[in-house]
């Protein structure tokens, strides 16, 4: 699950997984999920996604985020 701790780490290195200190790296697949969802949210924000795709991403946020505050943070994250 995506948590605030994971997003703290993500923001601290601006999404650059290789910049994380050795031994402090979260699951790489989860990191990639953060990348993918942030890209999707960016596309939605700028009008490049259909309404159906936007609903799909909203469902995905509910599935992968630990709670609604994490999902909201994902929506507002700027890198």
C-alpha positions in Angstrom: 0.0 0.0 0.0 1.1 3.6 -0.7 1.6 5.4 2.6 2.6 8.8 3.7 6.0 7.4 4.6 6.5 6.2 1.0 5.4 9.5 -0.4 7.8 11.3 2.0 10.6 9.1 0.6 9.4 9.7 -3.0 9.3 13.5 -2.5 12.7 13.5 -0.8 14.4 12.2 -4.0 11.9 13.7 -6.5 10.9 10.2 -7.6 14.5 9.0 -8.3 14.5 5.5 -6.8 18.2 5.1 -7.3 18.9 8.2 -5.2 17.5 6.5 -2.1 20.0 5.4 0.5 21.0 1.7 0.4 18.8 -0.3 2.8 16.1 2.4 2.7 14.5 1.4 -0.6 10.9 0.4 -0.6 9.5 -2.3 -2.9 10.4 -1.2 -6.5 7.0 -2.3 -7.9 5.2 -0.1 -5.4 7.5 2.8 -6.3 6.6 2.3 -10.0 2.9 2.3 -9.0 3.4 5.8 -7.5 5.1 6.9 -10.7 2.3 5.5 -12.9 -0.5 7.0 -10.8 1.2 10.4 -10.6 1.6 10.4 -14.4 -2.1 9.5 -14.8 -3.1 12.2 -12.4 -1.0 14.7 -14.4 -2.7 13.6 -17.7 -6.1 14.0 -16.1 -5.3 17.4 -14.7 -4.3 18.6 -18.1 -7.3 17.2 -19.9 -5.7 14.3 -21.7 -7.8 11.5 -20.2 -11.4 10.5 -20.8 -14.0 10.4 -18.1 -13.9 6.6 -18.0 -10.1 6.6 -17.5 -10.4 9.2 -14.8 -12.9 6.9 -13.0 -10.5 4.0 -13.5 -7.7 6.0 -11.8 -10.0 7.0 -8.9 -10.7 3.3 -8.3 -7.0 2.5 -8.5 -6.2 5.3 -5.9 -8.7 3.6 -3.5 -7.0 0.2 -4.1 -3.4 1.2 -3.7 -3.5 4.0 -1.1 -3.5 3.3 2.6 -6.3 5.8 3.2 -8.1 8.8 1.7 -5.5 11.3 3.1 -2.8 9.4 1.1 -5.0 9.5 -2.1 -5.6 13.2 -1.6 -1.9 13.8 -1.2 -1.2 11.9 -4.4 -3.7 14.2 -6.2 -1.9 17.3 -5.0 1.7 16.1 -5.2 4.0 18.4 -7.3 7.4 17.3 -8.5 
